[in-house]
Amino acid sequence: MIRAHISRCLYLILLVAVCVIPFALGQRATTKQSAVATLSAGDDPAGGTWSVTGSLNTARNLHTATLLPNGTVLVAGGIDTDLNALDSAELYGPASGTWTFTGSLNTARIGHRATLLPNGMVLVTGGDDTGLHVLDSAELYDPANGTWTVTDSLSIGRSGHSATLLSNGMVLVAGGFDSDLNVSASAELYDPASGTWTATGSLNSARDAHTATLLPNGMVLAAGGFDSSFVAFANAELYDPASGTWTATGNLNNARDAHTATLLPNGMVLVSGGIIGFNAFASAELYDPASGTWSFTGSLNTARFDHTATLLTNGMVLVAAGESSKDVSFPGHPDRAPSWSGSVPDAGCCFIFPVASAELYTPEPTPTPTPTPTPCTGRCSPTPRPRSTPHPRPTPLPRP
């Protein structure tokens, strides 16, 4: 039992900021990335901005958020301040900026994933239960009646994995922790028509707490995360649905995990927040699929990780809940102790303080290109001068 508890705490170090791994490991990783953790004075970030919106009814992190066809956002599951897995779900209305409860999950989940299917249903996969057991179960949310039903299970239990709807309607699930607490490189596909799973090509790097984003060209960008040694990645790779294989692409500016990635209407991918070592990021950056390069954009109001980011129908991005490093208490490190009233939940190794705050990202408007005149080649005709309108002469009156 003790061994299992320690193993699960190791798993949660980068997902919910527990401190079983020695501080030196986190400090070493933090120091290694310190040169890229913040913008230097000479950096010129893009002009995206963030603004505050209504808070959730329940503070949570390691939850999911899904944009529904009617424009509302479904948030489901996660972990609360008492370290309990949540089965509750709530809906965000962009017009009012407020949250209301909806039907609860069949299974309380932490670190699961949710995907909107072409039929309007939401597929939720894997995660952990309250006992921190990795789940292989999956269920479907019906927005029409606000209820959940069970569907076929994954081939293996997964938590902290990625789940991406492909252009062909299939759902790609990749990586994550398995039931043996190993970081997995395996991937599988869910067919909504049959409700079944089949294997596909494995990632080049086993990774957990990464992101996966469908690009306009139909490929999937997997970025960041951490490996079995709890080292955060700065690398990224692309999945080709046609061949079922993965290839490497450009690196992030910041190695990070437990971050989010959102495809913007202009085709860029917004990566926000995340953590490395014991430091949460407020920074955000943009990936350009055309060039395979990364650039910084405006920073979050609150540094956070294990949050969600959802593209709204108005083109803004809703970032909700998660956890901030300033809200995590590490025994032996009082400088990181949060302010807290009432009894403090004790996991035996850490204190966890999810936040309920939310904020909106407004992308920088895409500039309208100025038309470039076509250069003249060879013998060019002179530009005709505008002719003045002739004035009619008055007709002379006849002489008497």
C-alpha positions as CSV (number, residue, x, y, z in Angstrom):
1,M,0.0,0.0,0.0
2,I,2.8,2.4,0.9
3,R,4.7,1.5,-2.3
4,A,1.6,2.1,-4.3
5,H,1.1,5.5,-2.7
6,I,4.6,6.5,-3.3
7,S,4.4,5.4,-7.0
8,R,1.2,7.4,-7.5
9,C,2.8,10.5,-5.9
10,L,5.7,10.1,-8.4
11,Y,3.1,10.1,-11.1
12,L,1.4,13.2,-9.8
13,I,4.6,15.3,-9.4
14,L,4.2,17.0,-12.8
15,L,0.4,16.6,-13.0
16,V,-0.7,18.0,-9.7
17,A,2.7,19.3,-8.4
18,V,3.4,16.8,-5.6
19,C,6.8,16.7,-4.2
20,V,7.9,13.0,-3.8
21,I,10.7,13.4,-6.3
22,P,13.6,15.1,-4.5
23,F,13.7,18.9,-4.8
24,A,17.1,18.6,-6.4
25,L,15.6,16.9,-9.4
26,G,13.1,19.7,-9.9
27,Q,15.7,22.3,-9.2
28,R,18.0,20.8,-11.7
29,A,15.4,20.7,-14.4
30,T,14.3,24.3,-13.6
31,T,17.9,25.5,-13.7
32,K,18.5,23.8,-17.0
33,Q,15.6,25.7,-18.6
34,S,16.0,29.0,-16.8
35,A,17.4,30.7,-19.9
36,V,14.1,30.2,-21.7
37,A,11.6,30.3,-18.8
38,T,11.0,34.0,-19.2
39,L,11.1,36.6,-22.0
40,S,14.3,38.6,-22.2
41,A,14.2,42.4,-22.6
42,G,14.9,42.1,-26.3
43,D,12.0,39.8,-27.0
44,D,9.1,41.2,-29.0
45,P,6.0,39.0,-28.3
46,A,3.0,39.0,-30.6
47,G,0.1,41.2,-29.5
48,G,-2.4,38.7,-28.1
49,T,-4.0,39.8,-24.8
50,W,-5.8,38.2,-21.8
51,S,-8.8,39.3,-19.8
52,V,-10.6,37.9,-16.8
53,T,-14.1,36.2,-17.0
54,G,-16.5,34.4,-14.5
55,S,-15.1,31.7,-12.2
56,L,-16.2,28.1,-12.1
57,N,-18.6,26.9,-9.4
58,T,-16.0,24.3,-8.3
59,A,-12.3,24.9,-8.1
60,R,-10.6,22.0,-10.0
61,N,-7.6,21.0,-12.0
62,L,-6.7,18.0,-14.2
63,H,-10.2,18.4,-15.7
64,T,-11.4,18.6,-19.3
65,A,-13.1,21.4,-21.3
66,T,-15.0,20.9,-24.6
67,L,-16.7,23.4,-26.9
68,L,-20.2,22.1,-27.7
69,P,-22.0,22.8,-31.0
70,N,-24.3,25.4,-29.3
71,G,-21.2,27.5,-28.3
72,T,-21.2,26.6,-24.6
73,V,-18.2,24.9,-22.9
74,L,-18.5,21.6,-21.0
75,V,-16.0,21.2,-18.1
76,A,-15.9,17.8,-16.5
77,G,-14.2,15.9,-13.7
78,G,-10.8,16.9,-12.2
79,I,-9.5,17.0,-8.6
80,D,-10.7,19.3,-5.8
81,T,-9.0,20.9,-2.9
82,D,-9.6,17.8,-0.7
83,L,-7.8,15.6,-3.3
84,N,-11.0,13.9,-4.4
85,A,-11.7,13.0,-8.0
86,L,-14.7,14.9,-9.2
87,D,-17.6,13.4,-11.2
88,S,-19.3,16.8,-11.5
89,A,-19.6,18.8,-14.7
90,E,-20.6,22.4,-15.5
91,L,-21.3,24.5,-18.6
92,Y,-19.8,28.0,-19.4
93,G,-22.0,30.4,-21.3
94,P,-19.8,32.9,-23.3
95,A,-22.6,35.5,-23.6
96,S,-23.0,35.7,-19.8
97,G,-19.6,34.6,-18.7
98,T,-21.2,32.4,-16.1
99,W,-21.2,28.7,-15.2
100,T,-24.0,26.2,-14.5
101,F,-24.0,22.6,-13.4
102,T,-25.0,19.7,-15.8
103,G,-25.2,15.9,-15.5
104,S,-22.4,14.1,-13.6
105,L,-20.0,11.5,-15.0
106,N,-20.6,7.9,-14.3
107,T,-17.0,7.7,-13.0
108,A,-15.1,10.4,-11.1
109,R,-11.9,11.1,-13.1
110,I,-8.6,13.0,-12.9
111,G,-6.3,13.5,-15.8
112,H,-8.7,12.2,-18.4
113,R,-9.4,13.6,-21.9
114,A,-12.5,14.7,-23.7
115,T,-13.2,15.0,-27.4
116,L,-16.2,16.4,-29.3
117,L,-17.4,13.8,-31.9
118,P,-18.9,14.7,-35.3
119,N,-22.3,13.6,-34.0
120,G,-22.2,16.2,-31.2
121,M,-21.5,13.8,-28.4
122,V,-18.4,14.2,-26.1
123,L,-16.1,11.2,-25.6
124,V,-14.3,11.1,-22.3
125,T,-11.4,8.6,-22.0
126,G,-9.2,7.2,-19.2
127,G,-7.8,9.2,-16.3
128,D,-7.5,8.2,-12.6
129,D,-10.2,7.5,-10.0
130,T,-10.3,8.8,-6.4
131,G,-8.0,5.9,-5.4
132,L,-5.5,7.0,-8.1
133,H,-6.0,3.9,-10.2
134,V,-5.5,4.4,-13.9
135,L,-8.7,3.9,-15.8
136,D,-9.3,2.2,-19.2
137,S,-13.0,3.1,-19.2
138,A,-14.7,5.6,-21.5
139,E,-18.1,7.4,-21.6
140,L,-20.1,9.7,-23.8
141,Y,-21.9,12.9,-22.9
142,D,-25.1,13.8,-24.7
143,P,-25.6,17.6,-24.8
144,A,-29.3,17.2,-25.7
145,N,-30.2,15.8,-22.3
146,G,-27.0,16.4,-20.2
147,T,-26.4,12.7,-19.4
148,W,-23.5,10.3,-19.7
149,T,-23.4,6.7,-21.0
150,V,-20.6,4.1,-21.0
151,T,-18.9,3.1,-24.3
152,D,-16.1,0.5,-25.1
153,S,-12.9,0.7,-23.0
154,L,-9.4,1.6,-24.2
155,S,-7.0,-1.2,-24.9
156,I,-4.9,-0.1,-21.9
157,G,-5.5,2.3,-19.0
158,R,-4.2,5.8,-19.7
159,S,-3.9,9.0,-17.7
160,G,-2.4,12.3,-18.9
161,H,-2.6,11.1,-22.5
162,S,-3.8,13.1,-25.5
163,A,-7.0,12.6,-27.5
164,T,-7.6,14.3,-30.9
165,L,-10.4,14.2,-33.4
166,L,-9.0,13.5,-36.8
167,S,-10.4,14.8,-40.1
168,N,-11.8,11.3,-40.9
169,G,-13.9,11.3,-37.7
170,M,-11.7,8.9,-35.8
171,V,-10.2,9.9,-32.4
172,L,-6.4,9.5,-31.9
173,V,-5.4,8.7,-28.3
174,A,-1.6,8.7,-27.6
175,G,0.8,8.4,-24.7
176,G,0.1,8.9,-21.0
177,F,0.7,6.9,-17.9
178,D,-0.5,3.2,-18.1
179,S,-1.7,1.0,-15.3
180,D,1.9,0.0,-14.5
181,L,2.8,3.6,-14.0
182,N,5.0,3.6,-17.2
183,V,5.0,6.5,-19.6
184,S,3.6,5.1,-22.8
185,A,4.5,5.7,-26.5
186,S,1.6,3.7,-27.8
187,A,-1.4,5.1,-29.6
188,E,-4.9,3.9,-30.6
189,L,-7.9,5.0,-32.6
190,Y,-11.6,5.2,-31.6
191,D,-14.3,4.7,-34.2
192,P,-17.5,6.5,-33.1
193,A,-19.5,4.5,-35.6
194,S,-18.7,1.1,-34.0
195,G,-17.5,2.4,-30.6
196,T,-14.4,0.3,-30.8
197,W,-10.6,0.8,-30.5
198,T,-7.7,-0.2,-32.9
199,A,-3.9,0.2,-32.5
200,T,-2.0,2.7,-34.7
201,G,1.7,3.8,-34.9
202,S,3.5,4.7,-31.7
203,L,5.1,8.0,-30.8
204,N,8.8,8.5,-31.3
205,S,9.1,9.6,-27.7
206,A,7.0,8.1,-24.8
207,R,5.4,11.2,-23.2
208,D,2.8,12.2,-20.7
209,A,1.0,15.5,-19.9
210,H,1.7,16.6,-23.5
211,T,-0.7,18.2,-26.0
212,A,-1.9,17.1,-29.4
213,T,-3.5,19.5,-31.9
214,L,-5.2,18.8,-35.3
215,L,-3.6,21.1,-37.9
216,P,-5.3,22.4,-41.0
217,N,-3.4,19.9,-43.2
218,G,-5.0,17.0,-41.2
219,M,-1.8,16.1,-39.3
220,V,-1.6,16.1,-35.5
221,L,1.1,18.1,-33.6
222,A,2.2,16.5,-30.3
223,A,4.2,18.9,-28.2
224,G,6.0,18.9,-24.8
225,G,5.1,16.6,-21.9
226,F,7.6,14.6,-19.9
227,D,9.3,11.2,-20.2
228,S,9.6,8.2,-17.8
229,S,12.5,10.1,-16.0
230,F,10.1,13.1,-15.3
231,V,12.2,15.3,-17.6
232,A,10.1,17.9,-19.5
233,F,10.3,17.9,-23.3
234,A,10.9,20.8,-25.6
235,N,10.5,18.7,-28.7
236,A,7.4,18.0,-30.8
237,E,6.3,15.5,-33.5
238,L,3.7,15.2,-36.2
239,Y,1.3,12.3,-36.7
240,D,0.2,11.4,-40.3
241,P,-3.2,9.7,-40.3
242,A,-2.6,8.4,-43.8
243,S,0.4,6.4,-42.8
244,G,-0.2,6.1,-39.1
245,T,3.4,7.3,-38.4
246,W,5.1,10.1,-36.4
247,T,7.9,12.4,-37.5
248,A,9.9,15.1,-35.6
249,T,9.3,18.8,-36.0
250,G,10.7,22.1,-34.5
251,N,11.2,22.5,-30.7
252,L,9.3,24.7,-28.3
253,N,11.0,27.8,-26.9
254,N,10.1,26.6,-23.4
255,A,10.3,22.9,-22.3
256,R,6.9,22.5,-20.5
257,D,4.3,19.9,-19.6
258,A,0.7,20.1,-18.2
259,H,0.2,23.0,-20.7
260,T,-2.5,23.5,-23.3
261,A,-2.5,23.8,-27.1
262,T,-5.3,25.4,-29.1
263,L,-5.6,25.8,-32.9
264,L,-6.6,29.4,-33.7
265,P,-8.7,30.5,-36.7
266,N,-5.6,31.9,-38.4
267,G,-4.0,28.4,-38.4
268,M,-1.5,29.1,-35.6
269,V,-1.4,27.0,-32.5
270,L,-1.5,28.7,-29.1
271,V,0.4,27.0,-26.3
272,S,-0.2,28.4,-22.8
273,G,1.0,27.8,-19.3
274,G,2.5,24.6,-18.0
275,I,5.2,23.7,-15.5
276,I,8.7,22.5,-15.3
277,G,10.3,21.6,-11.9
278,F,8.3,23.6,-9.4
279,N,7.7,26.7,-11.6
280,A,4.4,27.3,-13.4
281,F,4.5,29.3,-16.6
282,A,2.4,32.4,-17.4
283,S,4.1,32.6,-20.8
284,A,2.4,31.6,-24.0
285,E,3.8,30.9,-27.5
286,L,2.5,30.4,-31.0
287,Y,3.4,27.6,-33.5
288,D,3.3,28.3,-37.2
289,P,2.6,25.1,-39.1
290,A,3.8,26.7,-42.4
291,S,7.3,27.3,-41.1
292,G,7.4,24.8,-38.2
293,T,8.6,27.6,-35.9
294,W,7.6,29.0,-32.5
295,S,7.2,32.7,-31.3
296,F,6.1,34.2,-27.9
297,T,2.8,36.0,-27.5
298,G,1.1,37.8,-24.6
299,S,1.3,36.1,-21.1
300,L,-1.5,34.8,-18.9
301,N,-2.7,36.9,-16.0
302,T,-2.1,33.9,-13.8
303,A,0.7,31.4,-14.2
304,R,-1.1,28.0,-14.3
305,F,-0.8,24.3,-15.3
306,D,-3.2,21.4,-15.6
307,H,-5.7,23.9,-16.9
308,T,-7.9,23.8,-20.0
309,A,-8.0,26.0,-23.1
310,T,-11.0,26.1,-25.4
311,L,-11.5,28.0,-28.7
312,L,-14.8,29.8,-28.6
313,T,-17.0,30.6,-31.6
314,N,-16.0,34.3,-31.4
315,G,-12.3,33.4,-32.0
316,M,-11.3,34.0,-28.3
317,V,-9.7,31.2,-26.2
318,L,-11.2,30.4,-22.8
319,V,-8.5,29.3,-20.2
320,A,-10.1,27.8,-17.1
321,A,-9.0,26.7,-13.6
322,G,-5.9,24.5,-13.2
323,E,-3.2,25.1,-10.5
324,S,-0.6,27.8,-9.9
325,S,2.8,27.1,-8.4
326,K,2.3,29.9,-5.9
327,D,-0.7,27.8,-4.6
328,V,1.4,24.7,-3.9
329,S,2.9,24.0,-0.6
330,F,6.1,21.9,-0.4
331,P,7.1,20.7,3.0
332,G,10.5,22.0,3.9
333,H,10.2,24.9,1.5
334,P,8.1,27.6,3.4
335,D,8.8,30.1,0.7
336,R,6.3,28.2,-1.5
337,A,3.7,27.9,1.2
338,P,0.3,29.3,0.1
339,S,-2.1,31.4,2.2
340,W,-4.9,29.1,3.3
341,S,-7.8,29.3,5.8
342,G,-9.4,26.3,7.5
343,S,-8.0,22.7,7.5
344,V,-5.3,22.0,4.9
345,P,-5.8,18.7,2.9
346,D,-2.8,16.4,3.4
347,A,-1.8,13.9,0.8
348,G,1.0,12.6,2.9
349,C,3.5,14.4,0.7
350,C,1.9,17.5,-0.6
351,F,-0.9,20.1,-0.5
352,I,-2.9,20.8,-3.7
353,F,-4.8,24.1,-4.3
354,P,-6.7,24.1,-7.6
355,V,-7.9,27.6,-8.7
356,A,-11.4,28.5,-10.1
357,S,-10.3,31.6,-12.1
358,A,-10.7,31.8,-15.8
359,E,-9.4,34.2,-18.5
360,L,-9.8,34.9,-22.2
361,Y,-7.2,35.2,-24.9
362,T,-7.8,37.6,-27.8
363,P,-5.5,36.8,-30.8
364,E,-3.8,39.7,-32.5
365,P,-5.8,40.6,-35.6
366,T,-4.3,39.3,-38.8
367,P,-3.2,42.3,-40.8
368,T,-4.8,42.8,-44.2
369,P,-2.0,42.6,-46.8
370,T,-1.3,45.7,-49.0
371,P,-1.6,44.8,-52.7
372,T,1.8,45.0,-54.4
373,P,1.7,46.6,-57.9
374,T,2.8,44.3,-60.7
375,P,6.2,45.5,-62.0
376,C,6.3,46.4,-65.7
377,T,8.5,44.3,-67.9
378,G,9.6,45.1,-71.4
379,R,8.1,48.1,-73.2
380,C,5.5,49.7,-70.9
381,S,2.7,51.9,-72.0
382,P,2.7,55.2,-70.2
383,T,-0.1,55.7,-67.7
384,P,-2.8,57.6,-69.5
385,R,-3.5,61.0,-68.1
386,P,-7.1,61.7,-67.1
387,R,-8.8,63.9,-69.7
388,S,-10.8,66.9,-68.7
389,T,-14.5,66.9,-69.6
390,P,-15.0,69.3,-72.5
391,H,-17.3,72.2,-71.9
392,P,-19.8,72.8,-74.7
393,R,-19.5,76.2,-76.4
394,P,-22.6,78.3,-76.4
395,T,-24.5,78.5,-79.8
396,P,-24.3,82.1,-81.1
397,L,-27.5,83.9,-81.5
398,P,-28.6,84.8,-85.1
399,R,-28.0,88.4,-86.2
400,P,-31.1,90.5,-86.8
